[in-house]
Amino acid sequence: MNIRSAASSGRDEGRPSRQINIVLRNHETPAVSGTSAISESASPKSNAQIGLFQEIGGELDALVGLDNIKELVFEIYALLQVAQMRSEAGLASGGQAYHMVFKGNPGTGKTTVARIVAKLFQRMGVLTKGHLIEVERADLVGEYIGHTAQKTRDLVKKALGGILFIDEAYSLARGGDKDFGKEAIDTLVKSMEDHRSQFVLILAGYSSEIDYFLMSNPGLPSRFPIQVEFPDYTIDQLLQIAELMAKERDYILMPQAILKLKQHLLQEKDESPHAFSNARYVRNAIEKAVRSQAVRLLNQYEHNSPGKQELMTLRTEDFKL
């Protein structure tokens, strides 16, 4: 899911995010050693580190909402920066575990944030590759005794140097003690110990179900020091996402079309709050409207071609909701 914030489009391309501005202007911040981070005397290493978070921060700022997630990623970045400084000063700097739990409903940006975190860890030297392996129960659980453990170990091996992202992780614990899902959980716990610091495991899913899952194995909760909630988007945020998704495809939404979509989202979210898929639902609505617009234009312009503006415009009748 690629959700871009409208606020970011008005910012100069190289301008740091809100958090970066704080780092650059605070002369007491250790990361810049009492000097201006953009001064000509700044070391190449300092410039590279600042440039890194300008890039990562820019990707985060481009996401609609998710303020608590943005703060968390900045905390991780700050921790890694200070760990480097402590190491250079001869102080203990290791021992941090970065396994995470992402809690939230579908379409709230969990996979997108996981990819950004993977890039940050790779650039900061925590992970050697920074790739993301996204799996679900069917990828981990086998059909006979011993098969599950082997499948799980193989996926962990592929994830070494990067992140293993397990969506709907709670499904591994649904079958009880006789289910092969328990074998996958036990194998994951052992792999986290055997391959410490070689990969990051992120479990994702609905908040209540993921909490239940963590209780399925006594060794799980303490192994995930970072647990974060991904809140549902507000209606205004969903409309912002809709306009940005349309803009990325070179479409524009007429005001009445936006109003129709807003009324539909209010109804859909109210009637099925647990099944509502947030930005994923909006993306599907936009894609359906694009198909409807294509049919409308072909019927409307049988003997000639519509103008550029008409090709770009999604009207109220295109949203068959």
Backbone hydrogen bonds in HBPLUS format (Angstrom, degrees):
<---DONOR---> <-ACCEPTOR-->    atom                        ^
c    i                          cat <-CA-CA->   ^        H-A-AA   ^      H-
h    n   atom  resd res      DA  || num        DHA   H-A  angle D-A-AA Bond
n    s   type  num  typ     dist DA aas  dist angle  dist       angle   num
A0005-SER N   A0062-ALA O   2.27 MM  57  4.42 112.1  1.70 108.2 127.7     1
A0008-SER N   A0005-SER O   3.12 MM   3  5.53 142.8  2.27 105.4 114.8     2
A0009-SER N   A0006-ALA O   3.19 MM   3  5.60 145.5  2.32 107.9 116.5     3
A0011-ARG N   A0008-SER O   3.16 MM   3  5.43 165.5  2.19 111.1 115.1     4
A0015-ARG N   A0012-ASP O   3.10 MM   3  5.29 159.3  2.15 109.8 116.3     5
A0020-ILE N   A0017-SER O   3.05 MM   3  5.11 114.3  2.50  96.3 112.5     6
A0021-ASN N   A0017-SER O   3.01 MM   4  6.33 156.2  2.07 158.1 164.0     7
A0022-ILE N   A0019-GLN O   3.14 MM   3  5.28 121.8  2.50  96.8 110.6     8
A0023-VAL N   A0019-GLN O   3.23 MM   4  6.64 153.3  2.31 145.3 152.2     9
A0023-VAL N   A0020-ILE O   2.96 MM   3  5.02 112.5  2.43  96.7 113.2    10
A0024-LEU N   A0020-ILE O   2.91 MM   4  6.21 162.1  1.94 161.3 165.8    11
A0025-ARG N   A0021-ASN O   3.08 MM   4  6.12 152.5  2.16 148.3 154.2    12
A0026-ASN N   A0022-ILE O   3.24 MM   4  6.05 133.3  2.47 143.1 150.8    13
A0029-THR N   A0026-ASN O   3.14 MM   3  5.63 167.7  2.16 116.7 119.7    14
A0032-VAL N   A0029-THR O   3.25 MM   3  6.11 163.3  2.28 124.5 127.7    15
A0033-SER N   A0030-PRO O   3.01 MM   3  4.91 160.6  2.05 105.7 112.0    16
A0035-THR N   A0032-VAL O   2.96 MM   3  5.65 166.9  1.98 127.2 131.6    17
A0039-SER N   A0036-SER O   3.20 MM   3  5.23 168.0  2.21 109.1 110.5    18
A0042-ALA N   A0039-SER O   3.21 MM   3  5.55 166.7  2.23 110.6 114.5    19
A0047-ASN N   A0043-SER O   3.01 MM   4  6.32 165.1  2.03 158.2 162.0    20
A0048-ALA N   A0044-PRO O   2.91 MM   4  6.09 152.0  1.99 145.8 153.6    21
A0049-GLN N   A0045-LYS O   2.94 MM   4  6.22 154.2  2.01 148.5 155.3    22
A0050-ILE N   A0046-SER O   2.90 MM   4  6.16 161.2  1.93 154.5 159.5    23
A0051-GLY N   A0047-ASN O   2.83 MM   4  5.95 159.8  1.87 145.9 152.3    24
A0052-LEU N   A0048-ALA O   2.87 MM   4  6.05 143.6  2.00 139.9 149.8    25
A0053-PHE N   A0049-GLN O   3.22 MM   4  6.60 161.9  2.25 148.6 150.4    26
A0054-GLN N   A0050-ILE O   2.92 MM   4  6.18 144.0  2.06 146.4 157.7    27
A0055-GLU N   A0051-GLY O   3.02 MM   4  6.25 149.3  2.12 142.1 149.3    28
A0055-GLU N   A0052-LEU O   3.07 MM   3  5.20 119.6  2.45  96.3 110.7    29
A0056-ILE N   A0052-LEU O   2.89 MM   4  6.22 169.6  1.90 158.0 159.6    30
A0057-GLY N   A0053-PHE O   2.63 MM   4  5.29 152.8  1.70 132.8 142.8    31
A0058-GLY N   A0054-GLN O   2.95 MM   4  5.79 140.6  2.11 126.3 136.6    32
A0059-GLU N   A0055-GLU O   3.13 MM   4  6.46 152.4  2.21 145.9 152.3    33
A0060-LEU N   A0056-ILE O   3.01 MM   4  6.35 153.2  2.08 148.7 156.6    34
A0061-ASP N   A0057-GLY O   2.81 MM   4  5.98 163.6  1.83 150.5 155.1    35
A0062-ALA N   A0058-GLY O   3.06 MM   4  6.16 134.8  2.27 136.0 147.3    36
A0063-LEU N   A0060-LEU O   2.95 MM   3  5.41 162.6  1.98 114.0 119.7    37
A0069-ILE N   A0066-LEU O   3.07 MM   3  5.25 124.4  2.39 101.5 115.7    38
A0070-LYS N   A0066-LEU O   3.04 MM   4  6.37 157.6  2.09 156.0 162.5    39
A0071-GLU N   A0067-ASP O   3.05 MM   4  6.31 155.1  2.11 148.8 155.1    40
A0072-LEU N   A0068-ASN O   3.08 MM   4  6.25 151.8  2.16 137.6 145.1    41
A0073-VAL N   A0069-ILE O   2.98 MM   4  6.29 164.8  2.01 156.3 158.8    42
A0074-PHE N   A0070-LYS O   3.08 MM   4  6.27 154.2  2.15 142.7 149.8    43
A0075-GLU N   A0071-GLU O   2.93 MM   4  6.19 148.6  2.03 144.6 153.5    44
A0075-GLU N   A0072-LEU O   3.05 MM   3  4.99 115.6  2.48  93.2 109.1    45
A0076-ILE N   A0072-LEU O   2.97 MM   4  6.34 155.2  2.03 152.7 159.1    46
A0077-TYR N   A0073-VAL O   2.94 MM   4  6.20 159.5  1.98 147.2 153.0    47
A0078-ALA N   A0074-PHE O   2.84 MM   4  6.06 162.6  1.87 150.8 155.4    48
A0079-LEU N   A0075-GLU O   2.87 MM   4  6.08 157.0  1.92 147.8 154.3    49
A0080-LEU N   A0076-ILE O   2.97 MM   4  6.22 159.1  2.01 151.2 156.2    50
A0081-GLN N   A0077-TYR O   2.93 MM   4  6.18 155.9  1.99 150.5 157.6    51
A0082-VAL N   A0078-ALA O   2.93 MM   4  6.14 168.7  1.94 155.0 157.3    52
A0083-ALA N   A0079-LEU O   2.89 MM   4  6.02 149.0  1.98 142.9 152.3    53
A0084-GLN N   A0080-LEU O   3.11 MM   4  6.35 149.0  2.21 142.2 148.7    54
A0085-MET N   A0081-GLN O   3.14 MM   4  6.54 154.9  2.21 145.5 152.4    55
A0086-ARG N   A0082-VAL O   2.80 MM   4  6.08 157.7  1.85 153.5 159.6    56
A0087-SER N   A0083-ALA O   2.96 MM   4  6.12 154.1  2.03 143.1 150.1    57
A0088-GLU N   A0084-GLN O   2.99 MM   4  6.26 157.4  2.05 148.3 154.0    58
A0089-ALA N   A0085-MET O   2.97 MM   4  6.20 131.9  2.21 137.8 151.1    59
A0089-ALA N   A0086-ARG O   3.13 MM   3  4.96 128.4  2.40  90.2 104.3    60
A0091-LEU N   A0086-ARG O   2.74 MM   5  4.94 161.7  1.77 157.7 151.1    61
A0090-GLY N   A0087-SER O   3.09 MM   3  5.13 160.6  2.13 104.4 109.2    62
A0100-MET N   A0201-LEU O   2.99 MM 101  6.43 150.4  2.08 147.3 156.8    63
A0203-LEU N   A0100-MET O   3.02 MM 103  6.46 157.8  2.07 149.9 151.2    64
A0101-VAL N   A0226-ILE O   2.83 MM 125  6.34 143.2  1.96 151.3 161.0    65
A0228-VAL N   A0101-VAL O   2.97 MM 127  6.35 164.9  1.99 171.8 173.7    66
A0102-PHE N   A0203-LEU O   2.75 MM 101  6.10 163.8  1.77 163.7 169.3    67
A0205-GLY N   A0102-PHE O   3.16 MM 103  6.70 142.5  2.30 160.9 170.9    68
A0103-LYS N   A0228-VAL O   2.93 MM 125  6.13 176.6  1.93 163.6 164.4    69
A0230-PHE N   A0103-LYS O   2.60 MM 127  5.83 157.3  1.65 172.1 177.7    70
A0104-GLY N   A0205-GLY O   2.95 MM 101  5.99 159.0  1.99 139.8 144.7    71
A0279-ALA N   A0107-GLY O   3.15 MM 172  4.88 148.8  2.25 133.7 129.2    72
A0113-VAL N   A0109-GLY O   3.02 MM   4  6.15 164.4  2.05 154.4 157.8    73
A0114-ALA N   A0110-LYS O   3.00 MM   4  6.20 154.0  2.06 145.4 153.1    74
A0115-ARG N   A0111-THR O   3.08 MM   4  6.38 151.1  2.16 149.0 155.1    75
A0116-ILE N   A0112-THR O   3.22 MM   4  6.56 152.9  2.30 144.0 151.2    76
A0117-VAL N   A0113-VAL O   2.89 MM   4  6.16 160.0  1.93 156.2 161.6    77
A0118-ALA N   A0114-ALA O   2.96 MM   4  6.14 153.8  2.03 144.4 151.6    78
A0119-LYS N   A0115-ARG O   3.09 MM   4  6.36 155.6  2.15 144.4 150.1    79
A0120-LEU N   A0116-ILE O   2.98 MM   4  6.28 157.6  2.03 148.9 155.1    80
A0121-PHE N   A0117-VAL O   2.90 MM   4  6.15 165.9  1.92 156.9 159.7    81
A0122-GLN N   A0118-ALA O   3.02 MM   4  6.20 154.1  2.09 145.8 152.9    82
A0123-ARG N   A0119-LYS O   2.99 MM   4  6.16 165.6  2.01 152.5 156.1    83
A0124-MET N   A0120-LEU O   2.94 MM   4  6.06 141.4  2.09 146.6 157.4    84
A0126-VAL N   A0121-PHE O   2.81 MM   5  4.90 133.8  2.02 154.4 157.0    85
A0127-LEU N   A0121-PHE O   3.16 MM   6  5.41 161.9  2.19 110.8 112.3    86
A0125-GLY N   A0122-GLN O   3.23 MM   3  5.23 160.0  2.27 101.3 107.1    87
A0129-LYS N   A0161-GLY O   2.84 MM  32  4.84 151.9  1.92 126.0 131.8    88
A0130-GLY N   A0161-GLY O   2.80 MM  31  6.18 165.0  1.83 151.1 149.4    89
A0163-ILE N   A0131-HIS O   2.83 MM  32  6.25 161.6  1.87 160.4 166.2    90
A0133-ILE N   A0163-ILE O   2.84 MM  30  6.17 170.6  1.85 170.7 173.7    91
A0165-PHE N   A0133-ILE O   2.80 MM  32  5.91 168.8  1.81 155.7 159.6    92
A0135-VAL N   A0165-PHE O   2.83 MM  30  6.18 164.4  1.86 164.1 168.5    93
A0167-ASP N   A0135-VAL O   2.94 MM  32  6.29 158.2  1.99 174.7 167.9    94
A0139-ASP N   A0136-GLU O   2.98 MM   3  5.56 140.6  2.13 117.6 128.3    95
A0140-LEU N   A0137-ARG O   2.91 MM   3  5.30 143.7  2.04 112.2 123.0    96
A0141-VAL N   A0137-ARG O   2.92 MM   4  5.94 167.4  1.93 173.3 177.6    97
A0147-HIS N   A0144-TYR O   3.05 MM   3  5.53 151.5  2.13 126.9 135.9    98
A0150-GLN N   A0146-GLY O   3.33 MM   4  6.50 159.0  2.37 142.2 147.3    99
A0151-LYS N   A0147-HIS O   2.94 MM   4  6.20 162.7  1.97 153.0 157.9   100
A0152-THR N   A0148-THR O   2.87 MM   4  6.05 163.0  1.90 156.1 160.8   101
A0153-ARG N   A0149-ALA O   2.93 MM   4  6.09 161.6  1.97 146.7 151.9   102
A0154-ASP N   A0150-GLN O   2.93 MM   4  6.11 155.6  1.99 147.8 154.5   103
A0155-LEU N   A0151-LYS O   3.10 MM   4  6.38 153.0  2.18 144.8 151.3   104
A0156-VAL N   A0152-THR O   2.96 MM   4  6.24 157.1  2.01 151.4 158.1   105
A0157-LYS N   A0153-ARG O   2.90 MM   4  6.11 155.4  1.96 146.4 153.4   106
A0158-LYS N   A0154-ASP O   3.04 MM   4  6.37 151.3  2.13 142.3 149.5   107
A0159-ALA N   A0155-LEU O   3.00 MM   4  6.22 138.3  2.18 140.0 151.6   108
A0159-ALA N   A0156-VAL O   3.01 MM   3  4.95 124.0  2.33  93.2 108.5   109
A0160-LEU N   A0156-VAL O   3.07 MM   4  6.29 117.2  2.48 144.0 159.1   110
A0160-LEU N   A0157-LYS O   3.30 MM   3  5.34 154.1  2.38 100.0 107.4   111
A0162-GLY N   A0159-ALA O   2.73 MM   3  5.24 143.7  1.86 148.8 150.0   112
A0161-GLY N   A0198-GLN O   2.63 MM  37  5.52 164.9  1.66 164.6 169.6   113
A0200-VAL N   A0162-GLY O   3.03 MM  38  6.45 156.4  2.09 151.8 158.9   114
A0164-LEU N   A0200-VAL O   2.86 MM  36  6.25 157.9  1.90 159.4 167.0   115
A0202-ILE N   A0164-LEU O   2.91 MM  38  6.18 169.5  1.92 156.2 158.2   116
A0166-ILE N   A0202-ILE O   2.89 MM  36  6.28 164.4  1.92 169.4 174.4   117
A0204-ALA N   A0166-ILE O   2.94 MM  38  6.04 155.1  2.00 167.6 159.5   118
A0168-GLU N   A0204-ALA O   2.88 MM  36  5.70 110.6  2.38 120.1 138.6   119
A0171-SER N   A0168-GLU O   3.08 MM   3  5.96 165.4  2.10 124.6 128.5   120
A0169-ALA N   A0204-ALA O   3.08 MM  35  5.95 157.3  2.14 160.6 165.2   121
A0172-LEU N   A0169-ALA O   3.08 MM   3  5.92 168.5  2.09 124.7 128.1   122
A0173-ALA N   A0170-TYR O   3.04 MM   3  5.69 158.3  2.09 117.4 123.4   123
A0174-ARG N   A0171-SER O   3.44 MM   3  5.20 166.8  2.46  99.5 103.3   124
A0179-ASP N   A0176-GLY O   3.26 MM   3  5.55 157.3  2.31 108.0 114.8   125
A0182-LYS N   A0179-ASP O   3.31 MM   3  6.10 152.7  2.39 117.5 121.3   126
A0183-GLU N   A0180-PHE O   3.03 MM   3  5.16 124.8  2.35  98.2 112.3   127
A0184-ALA N   A0180-PHE O   3.24 MM   4  6.71 146.3  2.36 144.4 153.2   128
A0184-ALA N   A0181-GLY O   3.09 MM   3  5.06 119.3  2.47  92.7 107.6   129
A0185-ILE N   A0181-GLY O   3.04 MM   4  6.42 154.4  2.10 148.3 155.0   130
A0186-ASP N   A0182-LYS O   2.96 MM   4  6.23 167.3  1.98 153.2 155.6   131
A0187-THR N   A0183-GLU O   2.99 MM   4  6.14 154.2  2.06 143.1 150.4   132
A0188-LEU N   A0184-ALA O   2.91 MM   4  6.14 152.9  1.99 147.4 154.8   133
A0189-VAL N   A0185-ILE O   2.98 MM   4  6.27 160.5  2.02 155.4 160.1   134
A0190-LYS N   A0186-ASP O   3.09 MM   4  6.32 160.8  2.13 146.0 150.8   135
A0191-SER N   A0187-THR O   2.88 MM   4  6.08 155.2  1.95 146.2 153.6   136
A0192-MET N   A0188-LEU O   2.93 MM   4  6.17 149.2  2.03 149.7 157.2   137
A0193-GLU N   A0190-LYS O   3.06 MM   3  5.23 131.0  2.31  98.3 111.4   138
A0194-ASP N   A0190-LYS O   2.81 MM   4  6.10 164.2  1.84 155.3 160.4   139
A0195-HIS N   A0191-SER O   2.81 MM   4  5.66 155.7  1.87 147.1 152.1   140
A0198-GLN N   A0195-HIS O   2.98 MM   3  5.33 160.3  2.02 133.7 133.8   141
A0210-ILE N   A0206-TYR O   2.89 MM   4  5.93 157.6  1.95 155.6 162.1   142
A0211-ASP N   A0207-SER O   3.08 MM   4  6.26 149.0  2.18 145.8 154.0   143
A0212-TYR N   A0208-SER O   3.15 MM   4  6.43 154.6  2.22 143.9 150.2   144
A0213-PHE N   A0209-GLU O   2.94 MM   4  6.20 154.0  2.01 144.7 152.4   145
A0214-LEU N   A0210-ILE O   3.03 MM   4  6.26 153.8  2.10 144.4 149.9   146
A0215-MET N   A0212-TYR O   3.09 MM   3  5.32 135.6  2.30 100.8 113.0   147
A0216-SER N   A0213-PHE O   2.91 MM   3  5.19 160.0  1.95 111.6 118.3   148
A0220-LEU N   A0217-ASN O   3.00 MM   3  5.56 170.5  2.01 124.7 127.8   149
A0223-ARG N   A0220-LEU O   2.88 MM   3  5.35 149.0  1.98 118.0 128.2   150
A0224-PHE N   A0221-PRO O   3.29 MM   3  5.71 168.2  2.30 112.6 116.1   151
A0238-LEU N   A0234-THR O   2.92 MM   4  6.22 152.9  1.99 149.6 157.5   152
A0239-LEU N   A0235-ILE O   2.95 MM   4  6.25 151.6  2.04 150.0 157.4   153
A0240-GLN N   A0236-ASP O   2.98 MM   4  6.21 150.7  2.07 142.2 150.5   154
A0241-ILE N   A0237-GLN O   2.86 MM   4  6.13 155.1  1.93 147.0 153.9   155
A0242-ALA N   A0238-LEU O   2.89 MM   4  6.14 151.6  1.97 141.8 149.7   156
A0243-GLU N   A0239-LEU O   3.02 MM   4  6.29 161.7  2.05 149.9 153.1   157
A0244-LEU N   A0240-GLN O   3.02 MM   4  6.24 154.1  2.09 146.6 154.1   158
A0245-MET N   A0241-ILE O   2.83 MM   4  6.03 157.4  1.88 153.2 159.3   159
A0246-ALA N   A0242-ALA O   2.97 MM   4  6.17 157.6  2.02 147.2 153.5   160
A0247-LYS N   A0243-GLU O   2.88 MM   4  6.04 154.9  1.94 141.0 148.6   161
A0248-GLU N   A0244-LEU O   2.98 MM   4  6.17 153.1  2.05 146.6 152.6   162
A0249-ARG N   A0246-ALA O   3.01 MM   3  5.25 138.0  2.19 102.2 114.4   163
A0251-TYR N   A0246-ALA O   2.80 MM   5  4.86 154.3  1.86 135.4 137.7   164
A0250-ASP N   A0247-LYS O   2.96 MM   3  4.85 163.0  1.99 107.5 110.9   165
A0252-ILE N   A0312-MET O   2.77 MM  60  5.89 151.0  1.85 149.4 149.6   166
A0314-LEU N   A0252-ILE O   2.84 MM  62  6.04 161.3  1.87 172.4 177.6   167
A0254-MET N   A0314-LEU O   3.17 MM  60  6.28 167.3  2.18 168.7 164.9   168
A0257-ALA N   A0254-MET O   2.88 MM   3  5.13 124.6  2.20 105.1 120.6   169
A0258-ILE N   A0254-MET O   3.01 MM   4  6.42 150.4  2.10 154.9 164.2   170
A0259-LEU N   A0255-PRO O   3.00 MM   4  6.31 154.9  2.07 147.0 153.8   171
A0260-LYS N   A0256-GLN O   2.95 MM   4  6.17 156.3  2.01 141.9 148.1   172
A0261-LEU N   A0257-ALA O   2.95 MM   4  6.16 159.1  1.99 146.3 152.0   173
A0262-LYS N   A0258-ILE O   2.85 MM   4  6.05 153.2  1.92 146.7 154.6   174
A0263-GLN N   A0259-LEU O   3.03 MM   4  6.28 164.5  2.05 152.8 155.4   175
A0264-HIS N   A0260-LYS O   3.07 MM   4  6.28 154.6  2.13 145.0 152.2   176
A0265-LEU N   A0261-LEU O   2.88 MM   4  6.10 159.5  1.92 152.0 157.4   177
A0266-LEU N   A0262-LYS O   2.96 MM   4  6.20 160.2  2.00 153.9 158.9   178
A0267-GLN N   A0263-GLN O   3.17 MM   4  6.35 158.0  2.23 141.6 147.1   179
A0268-GLU N   A0264-HIS O   2.84 MM   4  6.04 167.0  1.85 155.3 159.4   180
A0269-LYS N   A0265-LEU O   2.86 MM   4  5.84 164.7  1.88 149.4 153.8   181
A0270-ASP N   A0266-LEU O   3.11 MM   4  6.09 146.6  2.23 135.8 144.6   182
A0271-GLU N   A0267-GLN O   2.94 MM   4  6.08 154.3  2.00 151.0 157.4   183
A0272-SER N   A0268-GLU O   3.04 MM   4  6.04 155.4  2.11 146.6 152.1   184
A0276-PHE N   A0272-SER O   2.99 MM   4  5.89 124.9  2.30 150.6 163.6   185
A0280-ARG N   A0277-SER O   3.01 MM   3  5.43 133.9  2.23 152.5 143.4   186
A0281-TYR N   A0278-ASN O   3.00 MM   3  5.37 124.7  2.32 106.9 120.1   187
A0282-VAL N   A0278-ASN O   3.19 MM   4  6.60 155.3  2.25 149.2 156.4   188
A0283-ARG N   A0279-ALA O   2.88 MM   4  6.10 158.8  1.92 148.2 153.8   189
A0284-ASN N   A0280-ARG O   3.08 MM   4  6.32 159.4  2.12 145.5 150.3   190
A0285-ALA N   A0281-TYR O   2.99 MM   4  6.28 150.6  2.08 144.7 153.1   191
A0286-ILE N   A0282-VAL O   2.91 MM   4  6.21 156.5  1.96 154.9 160.8   192
A0287-GLU N   A0283-ARG O   2.95 MM   4  6.18 164.8  1.98 153.2 157.2   193
A0288-LYS N   A0284-ASN O   2.94 MM   4  6.08 152.0  2.01 143.3 151.0   194
A0289-ALA N   A0285-ALA O   2.96 MM   4  6.15 151.1  2.05 141.7 149.8   195
A0290-VAL N   A0286-ILE O   2.94 MM   4  6.23 148.4  2.04 148.4 157.0   196
A0291-ARG N   A0287-GLU O   3.15 MM   4  6.44 153.7  2.22 141.9 148.0   197
A0292-SER N   A0288-LYS O   2.97 MM   4  6.27 156.6  2.03 146.6 153.4   198
A0293-GLN N   A0289-ALA O   2.83 MM   4  6.03 152.4  1.90 146.1 153.8   199
A0294-ALA N   A0290-VAL O   3.06 MM   4  6.29 152.5  2.13 143.3 150.0   200
A0295-VAL N   A0291-ARG O   3.18 MM   4  6.54 157.3  2.24 148.8 153.5   201
A0296-ARG N   A0292-SER O   2.96 MM   4  6.21 160.3  2.00 149.1 155.0   202
A0297-LEU N   A0293-GLN O   2.89 MM   4  6.10 161.3  1.93 154.5 158.5   203
A0298-LEU N   A0294-ALA O   3.10 MM   4  6.28 159.7  2.14 146.6 152.0   204
A0299-ASN N   A0295-VAL O   3.09 MM   4  6.30 157.0  2.14 148.7 154.6   205
A0300-GLN N   A0296-ARG O   2.87 MM   4  5.98 146.1  1.99 143.9 154.3   206
A0301-TYR N   A0297-LEU O   2.82 MM   4  5.78 156.3  1.87 150.9 155.2   207
A0311-LEU N   A0307-GLY O   2.97 MM   4  6.26 150.5  2.06 150.7 159.8   208
A0312-MET N   A0308-LYS O   3.10 MM   4  6.36 132.6  2.34 141.7 154.0   209
A0312-MET N   A0309-GLN O   3.18 MM   3  5.17 133.6  2.41  93.2 105.6   210
A0313-THR N   A0309-GLN O   3.17 MM   4  6.26 127.4  2.46 140.5 153.2   211
A0318-ASP N   A0315-ARG O   2.95 MM   3  5.37 147.7  2.06 109.6 119.7   212
A0319-PHE N   A0316-THR O   3.13 MM   3  5.66 154.2  2.20 113.5 120.5   213
